[in-house]
Each structure stands twice: as structure tokens, then as C-alpha cells.
Amino acid sequence: MVQVKICGIKTMKDAKVAIAAGARYIGLNFEEKSPRYLTMQEAIDLSSLIIGENAIPVGVFTHHHAEQIADIVRACNLTVVQLHGERARLACDDLAIDLKRIYVVEFDQAGNIHVDADQEIDDCLKKLDKNRDYLLFDSILPGRGQETNINKKNSLININGFRYFIAGGLNINNIQDKICEYQPYGVDVASGVESVRGVKSQTLIKQFIYLAQFQGEPHVANT
């Protein structure tokens, strides 16, 4: 079954609805400029609820140093972090060895991999453990509903056996096709289940999860 991550959850009710509908991962956004940003106390409270519901809270980091990430991980009892910005990705090596990473790989509008300054994608992947970590393929402009175009000529798909999520412009109208096309371990959605930017629609959350998990063609992988 395809795993679902609902990113940018801000309320207890939305978290409960998403988990009850089948979401395995709930993304907690720590980017202060995002409409989905959570204060530390909000994140602590949500993380506690998510863990209590047997789901997995994921800290989403962009412009954070390793020390900042570690502080939030401890406060929120996180076991998974999503490294979405260049600074956060550079912190990968300095995080606790048992902390699972979701390492974001960005694609430009032409479908080509966009890498951080002075880095090659192969060097980035050397930082990761395929038995512990995940990749996440996203648009270079995340969280805005821009569909991710992945050039299949890139050798990244299935490289070295990494499990991967797809994100970027996913919604109830295209999720089935995207799952069939890319056969991911999981899917990640934020704006695609919102009524207005930053405000989740519980109806869209439930519809999206149903379509992803029960109507798509799942990729067989260990969780």
C-alpha cells in the first residue's frame, strides 16, 4: 500500500482526520515564512497527539542548522526529519545516526535535477542510508501546487534501492495517474488538500488518502 504524508497540518482535528483516514506520516512545518508554520508549543502538542495515534510526525526543515534541528527533534520526540532546504540538507551528516532522513531532491520545470551549490546528486546520496532514509522528489518551488516534472531519463528513479516519495502539485484529480507513473513508496501533499492556502480541507484529505491507498497501484516496499 502506498504510504501517505499529509504535510503542513496545523490543527489537532485535521491531524486526527488524516490519521483516521490512513495517513502514516504528518508533516510539521518549521519554516517561519510558510503559511503552515507551527510554533514550538503547537508542534510539541501536535507531535504528542500524532504519536499517540500511532502515526509518525515528520519535522520539515529548510533554513535550519543541525543544532536547531536537534533541539526541535528532542522537544517534539521526532524520529523522522525532512531536509527540504539547502542549509538543512547540509546538516544531514551532523544529525543523530538513528534519526531517519527524508532527503528532498528538487526538479526544475524541465524535469532536471536541481542540486545545491557545489554538489552533485551522487555525493548527496552518499550521505544517506537506503535502509534508514528516504528520498522525496519535489518541485523547486514546493508547497505552491506546482506539479513536479520528473524527467525519466534521469537515473535517479529507483537508484540504489532508495524508497522515495513524490510531491508537488498532487491532488485528487491526478494522484492515481502519478502513482501509476512513478510507483513510489509514498506520496506527500500539502496545498492539494487545502481549501485556501495554509488551511486544510478535511474532505479533500479523506478523498486524497482513499484514492492514493485504495485506487492507485501500490509499490511494494518495507515501511
C-alpha atoms as one frame of an Amber mdcrd trajectory, in Angstrom:
protein
   0.000   0.000   0.000   1.250   3.468  -0.872   2.130   5.475   2.228   0.609
   8.948   2.579   2.186  12.001   4.166  -0.043  14.998   4.789   2.232  17.998
   5.154   1.522  21.296   6.854  -1.087  20.104   9.339  -1.829  22.855  11.871
  -4.754  21.636  13.977  -5.474  18.655  16.195  -8.710  17.956  14.336  -7.020
  17.880  10.937  -4.343  15.540  12.285  -6.951  13.167  13.699  -8.933  13.168
  10.445  -5.819  12.468   8.364  -4.646   9.628  10.590  -8.101   8.067  10.806
  -8.291   8.145   7.002  -4.998   6.287   6.707  -2.156   8.821   6.684   1.046
   7.282   8.050   3.079  10.500   8.203   2.094  14.009   9.297   4.417  16.864
   8.322   5.094  19.613  10.865   6.399  22.740   9.144   9.100  24.776  10.888
   9.663  27.294   8.077   8.664  30.649   9.593   7.696  32.192   6.249   5.271
  29.394   5.429   1.506  29.762   5.998   1.760  26.289   7.543   4.359  27.290
  10.139   3.953  25.963  13.678   5.227  27.499  16.890   7.270  25.209  19.089
   4.404  24.636  21.503   1.968  23.901  18.677   4.442  21.409  17.242   5.016
  19.730  20.607   1.271  19.330  21.153   0.632  18.032  17.637   3.561  15.635
  17.761   2.316  14.160  21.024  -1.136  13.631  19.517   0.251  12.069  16.331
   2.470   9.642  18.232  -0.457   8.745  20.470  -2.488   7.903  17.361   0.273
   5.518  16.164   1.301   7.725  13.259   4.642   9.407  12.589   5.274  13.149
  12.949   7.852  14.473  10.487   9.728  17.703  11.115  10.086  19.715   7.900
  13.214  21.889   7.875  14.574  24.409   5.382  16.942  27.103   6.682  17.942
  25.256   9.836  21.362  24.313  11.174  21.999  20.884  12.688  21.825  22.264
  16.236  18.427  23.845  15.599  17.101  20.641  14.085  18.414  18.597  17.013
  16.737  20.908  19.541  13.359  20.597  17.816  13.763  16.835  17.412  14.285
  16.480  21.166  11.418  18.796  22.101   8.928  17.076  19.791  10.183  13.477
  20.151  10.694  13.222  16.401  12.139  10.136  14.748  11.920  11.425  11.164
  13.078  14.724   9.655  12.531  16.105   6.167  15.506  18.091   4.869  13.937
  20.475   2.400  16.313  23.410   2.119  19.976  23.686   1.221  21.072  24.517
   4.761  19.003  21.676   6.219  20.391  19.230   3.672  23.928  20.284   4.548
  23.147  19.321   8.158  22.450  15.727   7.147  25.806  14.329   8.297  25.607
  16.062  11.672  22.271  14.610  12.778  21.844  11.661  15.132  22.632   8.391
  13.401  19.296   6.804  14.352  17.263   9.737  13.015  15.522   8.883   9.743
  16.000  11.397   6.962  13.616  12.262   4.145  16.053  13.924   1.758  14.377
  16.237  -0.736  15.560  16.166  -4.340  14.239  19.112  -6.336  13.393  19.158
 -10.032  13.161  22.216 -12.265  10.353  22.809 -14.751  12.245  20.903 -17.443
  12.352  17.834 -15.218  16.052  18.055 -14.451  17.555  17.587 -11.006  18.398
  20.821  -9.216  21.305  20.310  -6.828  22.703  22.532  -4.098  25.741  24.687
  -4.808  28.966  22.769  -5.464  27.305  19.386  -5.042  26.431  16.503  -7.324
  23.456  14.267  -6.651  25.672  11.198  -6.246  27.610  12.966  -3.489  24.350
  13.850  -1.749  23.157  10.252  -1.797  26.385   9.065  -0.185  25.251  10.832
   2.988  22.219   8.593   3.241  21.458   5.030   4.311  18.978   3.339   1.986
  17.811   1.079   4.822  17.059   4.068   7.057  16.353   7.033   4.822  14.036
   8.102   2.022  14.155  10.432  -0.956  11.397  12.889  -1.765  11.041  14.213
  -5.310   9.549  17.707  -5.354   9.248  20.854  -7.417  11.901  23.514  -6.990
   9.044  25.683  -5.646   7.433  23.428  -3.004   4.110  23.984  -1.269   2.581
  26.076  -4.047   0.777  23.409  -6.013   3.359  23.386  -8.805   3.406  19.951
 -10.389   6.741  18.166 -10.301   8.046  17.149 -13.704  10.485  14.254 -13.373
  12.499  13.526 -16.500  12.532   9.748 -16.663  15.855   9.856 -18.460  17.333
  10.755 -15.100  18.831   7.680 -13.477  17.583   8.809 -10.077  14.358   6.811
 -10.126  14.955   3.638  -8.093  18.664   4.497  -7.779  20.475   2.254  -5.304
  17.194   0.901  -3.967  16.137   4.064  -2.121  12.484   4.279  -1.152  11.009
   7.533  -2.381   8.043   9.843  -2.021   6.679  12.025  -4.802   5.324  15.509
  -4.142   4.479  18.699  -5.986   1.058  19.559  -7.348  -0.588  16.334  -6.208
  -4.368  16.417  -5.766  -7.442  14.226  -6.052  -7.524  14.683  -9.828  -4.039
  13.392 -10.596  -2.926  11.201  -7.689  -3.921   7.911  -9.317  -2.047   8.698
 -12.526   1.053   9.854 -10.636   1.176   6.690  -8.547   0.839   4.534 -11.645
   3.510   6.527 -13.467   6.172   6.678 -10.745   5.353   3.725  -8.470   6.502
   5.490  -5.288   6.844   4.235  -1.747   4.772   7.211  -0.667   3.070  10.450
  -1.687   3.340  13.836   0.018   0.685  16.527  -0.262   0.141  19.968   1.251
  -1.649  22.512  -0.946  -3.507  19.782  -2.828  -5.717  19.138   0.205  -6.334
  22.770   1.150  -9.437  24.907   0.677  -7.277  28.050   0.750  -3.501  28.276
   1.104  -2.495  27.034   4.539  -5.976  25.802   5.534  -6.669  22.088   5.185
  -9.941  20.690   3.847 -10.891  17.563   5.763 -12.996  16.401   2.821 -10.038
  16.677   0.440  -7.746  14.952   2.942 -10.045  11.940   3.131 -10.610  11.799
  -0.631  -6.898  12.078  -1.389  -5.899   9.311   1.012  -8.610   6.980  -0.262
  -7.581   7.482  -3.884  -3.887   7.078  -3.083  -4.170   3.955  -0.967  -7.067
   2.031  -2.389  -7.327   3.046  -6.045  -3.714   3.508  -7.079  -1.289   0.741
  -7.965   0.921   0.336  -4.890   4.670  -0.068  -4.837   5.733  -2.987  -2.663
   8.240  -1.821  -0.054   9.045  -2.226   3.597   7.837   0.548   5.880
